[in-house]
Amino acid sequence: MTPPEPSALQEPAAPRRVLAKARDENFPVALRLLPAAQRGHLLALYAFARMVDDLGDEAGGDRLRLLDAVSHDLGRIYAGSPPPEPLYQRLATTISACGLPREPFERLVEANRRDQTVRRYATFGDLLGYCAFSADPVGRLVLGVFGVATGDRLPLSDRVCSALQVLEHCQDVAEDARAGRIYLPAEDLDRFGVAEGDLLAGRASREVRALVGYTVQRAVTLLDEGEPLVGTLSGAARLAVAGYVAGGRATAVALAGAGFDVLATTPRPSKGRTLAEWVRLLVRPAPGGAR
């Protein structure tokens, strides 16, 4: 079989742009305190996820074919012959050093395949099913970088990552609606009397704000359920995971502070609030046996 042709985003200059964009992102403060090697591994994971999302959201041409090319390139990495582009070389180093499985990477690719055909979600359960592909694999890979991806931790990580994804969907309601995608469940739009066209208004109506507030609370509940993960960790893993949870807490506060009007603006968490949440998580003593 002839392998898929490389995409424009996979040519040598493009991975460098993705890596540069990754470095410019507002990473949780915790990541700046990690050992250089682990920070580099997390950056490699992020760069891959960012590249796949860019292909799914922005690439011209046949996006499904481009995503198939990514799966082909993952196969080359796991076969011991990674593509020459810097992004893939860094990813191959991380996969080898940390012993990361292929499945979570393929799930990220599959999430973007689904984005090409699925633009509405009937129920919150359906949305969480999508998060199992678009978000949860990232948390599992992060735990893998620290060597702590144990069976008892993975479900907690999934809840944290799904919560973060739902909160991001709440922030991006207007942007997603303009792109023809609505992640807020259809059953909830009906429950709060919100029409799809209401999500394209310049300001959120009372009904839209109530809908977003309800969805944020559901995400916070998931975050509450996953937060005990932090207490099972110590050292660099605890710093990193606490940073992600803190970012989610701060995002929920920002959304509430904006009155859940995500159409007039995109609420972003403040660094001060994120830091305060991070410290709160870290000062809790880790139970015996945390590693």
KOLVO-214608 format. One record per residue (C-alpha): x, y, z; residue number from 1. Coordinates in Angstrom, 2 decimals. Example, Ala and Ser with C-alpha at 12.3 -4.5 7.8 and 13.67 -1.06 7.14 Angstrom:
PT,east,north,up,num
PT,12.30,-4.50,7.80,1 $
PT,13.67,-1.06,7.14,2 $
! end
This chain:
PT,east,north,up,num
PT,0.00,0.00,0.00,1 $
PT,1.30,3.45,-0.88,2 $
PT,1.62,5.54,2.30,3 $
PT,-0.36,8.79,2.51,4 $
PT,1.48,11.82,1.21,5 $
PT,2.86,14.16,3.89,6 $
PT,0.73,17.18,4.66,7 $
PT,1.87,20.79,4.46,8 $
PT,1.90,20.94,8.24,9 $
PT,4.25,17.98,8.35,10 $
PT,6.90,19.52,6.12,11 $
PT,10.10,20.63,7.88,12 $
PT,9.23,24.29,8.55,13 $
PT,5.75,23.59,9.90,14 $
PT,6.74,21.44,12.93,15 $
PT,9.10,24.23,13.96,16 $
PT,6.18,26.65,13.92,17 $
PT,4.10,24.27,16.02,18 $
PT,6.92,23.90,18.53,19 $
PT,7.32,27.68,18.70,20 $
PT,3.58,28.07,19.26,21 $
PT,3.71,25.46,22.00,22 $
PT,6.46,27.34,23.82,23 $
PT,4.42,30.55,23.64,24 $
PT,1.32,29.01,25.19,25 $
PT,0.38,30.02,28.72,26 $
PT,1.53,26.83,30.41,27 $
PT,0.72,26.40,34.09,28 $
PT,3.44,27.91,36.24,29 $
PT,4.14,24.41,37.57,30 $
PT,5.65,23.29,34.28,31 $
PT,8.34,25.95,34.50,32 $
PT,9.59,24.33,37.69,33 $
PT,9.94,20.82,36.31,34 $
PT,13.27,19.20,35.44,35 $
PT,14.32,20.08,31.90,36 $
PT,13.95,16.54,30.57,37 $
PT,10.39,16.12,31.81,38 $
PT,9.46,19.60,30.64,39 $
PT,10.80,18.71,27.21,40 $
PT,8.78,15.50,27.11,41 $
PT,5.57,17.37,28.02,42 $
PT,6.31,19.94,25.34,43 $
PT,6.73,17.15,22.79,44 $
PT,3.32,15.75,23.73,45 $
PT,1.74,19.17,23.53,46 $
PT,3.30,19.91,20.15,47 $
PT,1.91,16.68,18.72,48 $
PT,-1.57,17.36,20.09,49 $
PT,-1.39,20.94,18.80,50 $
PT,-0.36,19.77,15.34,51 $
PT,-3.21,17.26,15.16,52 $
PT,-5.73,19.87,16.30,53 $
PT,-4.45,22.33,13.71,54 $
PT,-4.89,19.71,11.02,55 $
PT,-8.41,18.97,12.19,56 $
PT,-9.43,22.62,12.53,57 $
PT,-7.44,24.64,10.01,58 $
PT,-5.82,22.56,7.29,59 $
PT,-6.96,22.96,3.71,60 $
PT,-7.72,20.02,1.47,61 $
PT,-8.69,16.55,2.59,62 $
PT,-8.29,16.67,6.37,63 $
PT,-9.14,13.01,6.83,64 $
PT,-6.29,12.07,4.50,65 $
PT,-3.94,14.37,6.40,66 $
PT,-4.95,12.76,9.68,67 $
PT,-4.37,9.34,8.15,68 $
PT,-0.86,10.55,7.31,69 $
PT,-0.32,11.31,11.00,70 $
PT,-1.34,7.76,11.93,71 $
PT,1.08,6.48,9.31,72 $
PT,3.86,8.58,10.82,73 $
PT,3.05,7.26,14.30,74 $
PT,3.47,3.80,12.88,75 $
PT,6.90,4.77,11.62,76 $
PT,7.87,5.98,15.09,77 $
PT,6.77,2.74,16.74,78 $
PT,8.53,0.74,14.04,79 $
PT,11.77,2.49,14.94,80 $
PT,12.00,4.72,11.84,81 $
PT,10.51,8.10,12.82,82 $
PT,10.02,10.77,10.15,83 $
PT,12.84,13.33,9.95,84 $
PT,10.78,16.38,10.97,85 $
PT,11.83,17.92,14.32,86 $
PT,8.41,17.45,15.89,87 $
PT,8.40,13.73,15.19,88 $
PT,12.03,13.33,16.23,89 $
PT,11.25,14.91,19.60,90 $
PT,8.14,12.81,19.98,91 $
PT,10.06,9.63,19.17,92 $
PT,12.59,10.49,21.86,93 $
PT,9.80,11.01,24.41,94 $
PT,8.00,7.81,23.46,95 $
PT,11.21,5.80,23.77,96 $
PT,12.40,7.42,27.00,97 $
PT,9.04,7.12,28.76,98 $
PT,7.76,3.89,27.22,99 $
PT,4.52,5.52,26.05,100 $
PT,1.90,3.36,24.29,101 $
PT,0.58,4.20,20.84,102 $
PT,-3.15,4.07,21.62,103 $
PT,-3.49,7.50,23.33,104 $
PT,-1.84,9.19,20.35,105 $
PT,-4.18,7.41,17.95,106 $
PT,-7.15,8.50,20.05,107 $
PT,-6.13,12.13,19.62,108 $
PT,-6.04,11.60,15.86,109 $
PT,-9.43,9.89,15.95,110 $
PT,-10.94,12.81,17.88,111 $
PT,-10.02,15.10,15.01,112 $
PT,-11.42,12.64,12.48,113 $
PT,-14.72,12.80,14.36,114 $
PT,-14.63,16.59,14.28,115 $
PT,-14.87,16.41,10.50,116 $
PT,-18.24,14.66,10.58,117 $
PT,-19.75,15.08,14.07,118 $
PT,-20.75,18.67,14.85,119 $
PT,-23.45,18.17,17.47,120 $
PT,-23.74,16.09,20.67,121 $
PT,-27.15,14.96,21.86,122 $
PT,-26.32,14.33,25.53,123 $
PT,-23.64,15.13,28.08,124 $
PT,-22.71,11.47,28.00,125 $
PT,-22.08,11.76,24.28,126 $
PT,-19.84,14.76,24.90,127 $
PT,-17.86,12.84,27.51,128 $
PT,-17.50,10.04,24.97,129 $
PT,-15.82,12.55,22.67,130 $
PT,-13.60,13.76,25.54,131 $
PT,-12.39,10.17,25.94,132 $
PT,-10.67,10.69,22.61,133 $
PT,-9.90,14.43,22.58,134 $
PT,-8.75,15.02,26.18,135 $
PT,-8.35,11.95,28.37,136 $
PT,-5.42,10.52,26.34,137 $
PT,-3.37,13.62,27.13,138 $
PT,-3.63,13.04,30.86,139 $
PT,-2.71,9.40,30.46,140 $
PT,0.36,10.37,28.46,141 $
PT,1.35,12.98,31.04,142 $
PT,1.19,10.37,33.79,143 $
PT,3.28,8.13,31.55,144 $
PT,5.98,10.78,31.30,145 $
PT,6.32,10.65,35.08,146 $
PT,6.05,6.87,35.27,147 $
PT,2.92,6.98,37.42,148 $
PT,0.21,5.80,34.97,149 $
PT,-1.21,3.17,37.31,150 $
PT,-4.66,1.63,37.03,151 $
PT,-6.05,3.46,40.05,152 $
PT,-4.88,6.85,38.76,153 $
PT,-6.09,6.65,35.16,154 $
PT,-9.84,7.06,35.91,155 $
PT,-9.08,10.09,38.10,156 $
PT,-6.94,11.58,35.34,157 $
PT,-9.76,11.01,32.84,158 $
PT,-12.17,13.02,35.00,159 $
PT,-9.72,15.90,35.29,160 $
PT,-9.05,15.96,31.56,161 $
PT,-12.71,15.70,30.61,162 $
PT,-13.45,18.58,32.98,163 $
PT,-10.75,20.71,31.38,164 $
PT,-12.11,19.92,27.91,165 $
PT,-15.68,20.82,28.88,166 $
PT,-14.48,24.09,30.41,167 $
PT,-12.62,24.87,27.18,168 $
PT,-15.78,24.19,25.20,169 $
PT,-17.61,26.64,27.48,170 $
PT,-14.97,29.30,26.84,171 $
PT,-15.10,28.75,23.07,172 $
PT,-18.86,28.57,22.51,173 $
PT,-18.88,31.56,20.14,174 $
PT,-15.80,30.48,18.17,175 $
PT,-17.10,26.93,17.80,176 $
PT,-20.57,28.10,16.76,177 $
PT,-19.09,30.32,14.06,178 $
PT,-17.21,27.25,12.80,179 $
PT,-20.45,25.26,12.71,180 $
PT,-19.72,23.16,15.79,181 $
PT,-21.79,23.08,18.96,182 $
PT,-20.38,21.05,21.83,183 $
PT,-23.03,22.06,24.37,184 $
PT,-25.40,19.05,24.44,185 $
PT,-28.59,19.42,22.43,186 $
PT,-30.68,18.14,25.34,187 $
PT,-29.34,20.99,27.47,188 $
PT,-30.05,23.59,24.81,189 $
PT,-33.65,22.35,24.85,190 $
PT,-33.77,22.30,28.65,191 $
PT,-32.76,25.97,28.89,192 $
PT,-34.71,27.16,25.86,193 $
PT,-31.63,28.04,23.80,194 $
PT,-31.72,27.95,20.00,195 $
PT,-28.51,27.32,18.07,196 $
PT,-28.75,30.79,16.56,197 $
PT,-28.61,32.30,20.07,198 $
PT,-24.97,31.17,20.29,199 $
PT,-24.07,33.57,17.46,200 $
PT,-25.36,36.69,19.20,201 $
PT,-23.07,39.49,20.33,202 $
PT,-23.99,38.98,23.96,203 $
PT,-25.34,35.98,25.82,204 $
PT,-29.00,35.98,26.77,205 $
PT,-30.12,34.98,30.24,206 $
PT,-30.93,31.52,28.89,207 $
PT,-27.49,31.09,27.29,208 $
PT,-25.77,32.22,30.48,209 $
PT,-27.83,29.75,32.51,210 $
PT,-26.90,26.97,30.08,211 $
PT,-23.20,27.79,30.25,212 $
PT,-23.32,28.07,34.03,213 $
PT,-24.96,24.65,34.26,214 $
PT,-22.30,23.12,32.00,215 $
PT,-19.50,24.74,34.00,216 $
PT,-20.92,23.26,37.20,217 $
PT,-20.94,19.82,35.60,218 $
PT,-17.30,20.30,34.69,219 $
PT,-16.47,21.40,38.24,220 $
PT,-18.12,18.24,39.56,221 $
PT,-15.84,16.18,37.29,222 $
PT,-12.87,18.19,38.56,223 $
PT,-13.93,17.49,42.16,224 $
PT,-14.06,13.77,41.37,225 $
PT,-10.62,13.78,39.75,226 $
PT,-8.79,16.09,42.16,227 $
PT,-7.81,13.25,44.58,228 $
PT,-5.32,12.26,41.87,229 $
PT,-3.05,15.06,43.10,230 $
PT,-2.91,13.51,46.56,231 $
PT,-1.60,10.23,45.18,232 $
PT,1.44,11.92,43.65,233 $
PT,4.62,13.53,44.87,234 $
PT,7.56,15.38,43.38,235 $
PT,7.45,16.63,39.82,236 $
PT,4.31,14.65,38.96,237 $
PT,2.43,16.34,41.80,238 $
PT,3.62,19.78,40.68,239 $
PT,2.48,19.21,37.11,240 $
PT,-0.90,17.61,37.77,241 $
PT,-1.74,20.16,40.46,242 $
PT,-1.00,22.82,37.86,243 $
PT,-3.55,21.36,35.44,244 $
PT,-6.22,21.05,38.13,245 $
PT,-5.50,24.59,39.30,246 $
PT,-5.91,25.87,35.76,247 $
PT,-9.31,24.24,35.57,248 $
PT,-10.42,25.73,38.89,249 $
PT,-9.25,29.17,37.82,250 $
PT,-11.02,28.86,34.48,251 $
PT,-14.32,28.03,36.20,252 $
PT,-13.88,31.11,38.41,253 $
PT,-13.19,33.27,35.33,254 $
PT,-16.32,32.00,33.61,255 $
PT,-18.42,32.71,36.68,256 $
PT,-16.82,36.16,37.01,257 $
PT,-17.93,36.98,33.48,258 $
PT,-21.49,36.04,34.38,259 $
PT,-21.14,33.08,32.01,260 $
PT,-21.40,35.46,29.05,261 $
PT,-19.04,33.67,26.68,262 $
PT,-20.36,35.45,23.59,263 $
PT,-19.24,38.99,24.39,264 $
PT,-15.78,37.84,25.44,265 $
PT,-13.70,34.74,26.09,266 $
PT,-13.12,34.51,29.85,267 $
PT,-9.54,33.55,30.71,268 $
PT,-8.18,32.58,34.12,269 $
PT,-5.90,35.04,35.83,270 $
PT,-2.37,33.96,36.69,271 $
PT,-2.94,35.03,40.29,272 $
PT,-5.99,32.83,40.72,273 $
PT,-4.27,29.90,39.01,274 $
PT,-1.26,30.26,41.31,275 $
PT,-3.50,30.45,44.40,276 $
PT,-5.34,27.28,43.40,277 $
PT,-2.04,25.55,42.68,278 $
PT,-0.62,26.43,46.09,279 $
PT,-3.84,25.26,47.77,280 $
PT,-3.47,21.86,46.15,281 $
PT,0.22,21.55,46.98,282 $
PT,-0.05,22.39,50.67,283 $
PT,-2.33,19.45,51.24,284 $
PT,-0.14,16.63,52.55,285 $
PT,0.26,13.70,50.20,286 $
PT,-0.98,10.45,51.80,287 $
PT,1.53,7.78,52.67,288 $
PT,2.69,5.86,49.66,289 $
PT,2.36,8.73,47.20,290 $
PT,5.17,8.73,44.69,291 $
! end
